[in-house]
Amino acid sequence: MKSILLAFTAAVLLGIGTASASEITCGSTGGMNRCPLPGADMMKVKVKQVLEGKCAHETGWWADSDGIVVDKGCIAVFKYSASASTSGGTDAIASAYYDDGCKAGKADKKAGLSMAYERHDGAYDTANAGSYEAGYNKCWMKAK
């Protein structure tokens, strides 16, 4: 048991993520580290347990299309699950982001702006960017 704990601690401290079915442990020793989790930006990701450091969303950690990125000494266990964009639209939060993206897409099209949801980056968080983008793009293309 002691050797397993030591291996786990070493993996985390060396910036190597460990994963189970719907959890991943990811750590940083000061610099930025990405733990592989393809499509993490399209999932609901949250901190289950902080193991070390400060793990504030957007400054200590965030999700992108390749995984979970940790920075500034954040070491944590992250819990993840499919969001509405991958589970058929059942999540109310993702649905709200989709609707917000749709409104922004329609407004941008009517204003003669190009299709670029990124200009609204303050309107969504990384974990829900996929839902916002999907709503934006669909409604921008349909708007007259």
C-alpha positions in Angstrom: 0.0 0.0 0.0 2.8 2.4 0.9 4.5 1.8 -2.5 1.2 2.6 -4.3 0.8 5.8 -2.4 4.4 6.8 -3.1 4.0 6.1 -6.9 0.7 8.1 -6.9 2.3 11.0 -5.1 5.4 10.9 -7.4 3.2 10.8 -10.5 1.2 13.9 -9.3 4.3 15.8 -8.3 6.0 15.1 -11.6 3.1 16.5 -13.5 1.6 13.2 -14.7 -2.1 12.8 -14.4 -3.8 9.6 -13.2 -7.3 8.8 -14.1 -10.2 6.5 -13.1 -13.6 6.1 -14.8 -14.9 9.7 -14.3 -12.1 11.3 -12.3 -8.6 12.4 -13.1 -5.9 13.7 -10.8 -3.8 16.4 -12.3 -1.0 18.4 -10.7 1.4 21.3 -11.3 4.6 21.9 -9.4 4.5 25.6 -10.3 4.4 25.7 -14.1 1.6 24.8 -16.4 0.8 21.1 -17.0 -1.9 19.4 -19.2 -3.4 16.1 -18.2 -4.8 14.3 -21.3 -8.6 14.2 -21.4 -9.7 14.7 -25.0 -12.8 16.8 -25.3 -12.6 18.1 -21.7 -13.8 21.5 -22.9 -17.1 19.8 -23.9 -17.6 18.2 -20.5 -18.7 19.2 -17.1 -15.4 19.4 -15.2 -15.2 20.4 -11.5 -12.7 20.0 -8.7 -13.7 17.1 -6.4 -10.8 17.6 -4.0 -7.9 20.0 -3.8 -4.8 18.1 -2.8 -2.4 21.0 -2.8 -2.2 24.7 -3.7 -5.0 27.0 -4.9 -7.1 25.5 -7.6 -9.4 28.4 -8.7 -11.2 27.8 -12.0 -9.7 29.9 -14.9 -6.5 30.8 -12.9 -5.4 27.6 -11.3 -7.0 25.2 -13.7 -9.2 25.1 -16.9 -10.3 22.6 -19.5 -9.5 22.7 -23.2 -10.0 20.3 -26.1 -6.9 18.2 -25.1 -7.4 17.9 -21.4 -7.3 19.6 -18.0 -4.7 22.2 -17.6 -3.3 23.0 -14.1 -1.0 25.9 -13.2 0.6 27.6 -10.2 0.9 24.6 -7.9 -2.7 23.4 -8.2 -2.9 19.6 -7.6 -6.4 18.3 -7.5 -8.8 15.4 -8.2 -11.2 16.5 -11.0 -14.6 14.9 -11.6 -15.9 15.0 -15.2 -19.0 13.9 -17.1 -20.6 14.5 -20.5 -22.3 17.9 -21.0 -25.4 18.6 -22.9 -23.5 18.9 -26.2 -22.5 15.3 -25.9 -25.4 13.8 -24.0 -28.4 15.0 -26.1 -29.2 18.3 -24.5 -30.3 17.2 -21.0 -28.2 19.5 -19.0 -29.9 22.8 -18.1 -26.7 24.8 -17.7 -25.3 23.8 -21.1 -28.7 24.5 -22.6 -28.7 28.0 -21.2 -25.2 28.6 -22.7 -26.5 27.3 -26.0 -29.4 29.7 -25.9 -27.0 32.6 -24.9 -24.8 31.7 -27.8 -27.8 31.6 -30.2 -28.8 35.1 -29.2 -25.3 36.4 -29.7 -25.0 34.7 -33.0 -28.3 36.3 -34.3 -27.3 39.7 -33.1 -23.8 39.5 -34.7 -25.3 38.4 -38.0 -27.9 41.2 -38.0 -25.0 43.6 -37.2 -23.1 42.4 -40.2 -20.3 40.8 -38.2 -18.4 37.7 -39.1 -19.2 34.3 -37.5 -16.8 34.4 -34.5 -18.2 33.4 -31.2 -14.8 34.1 -29.5 -15.6 37.8 -29.5 -18.0 37.0 -26.7 -15.4 35.2 -24.5 -16.6 36.9 -21.3 -20.1 35.4 -21.8 -19.1 31.8 -21.2 -16.7 29.7 -19.2 -14.3 27.2 -20.7 -16.3 24.2 -19.5 -19.4 25.5 -21.5 -17.7 27.0 -24.5 -18.8 24.1 -26.7 -22.4 24.7 -25.9 -22.1 28.4 -26.4 -20.3 27.9 -29.7 -22.8 25.4 -31.0 -25.7 27.8 -30.3 -23.8 30.8 -31.7 -22.9 29.0 -35.0 -26.2 27.5 -35.7 -28.2 30.7 -35.1 -25.6 32.9 -36.9 -26.0 30.7 -40.0 -29.9 30.8 -39.8 -30.2 34.5 -39.0 -31.2 36.9 -41.8 
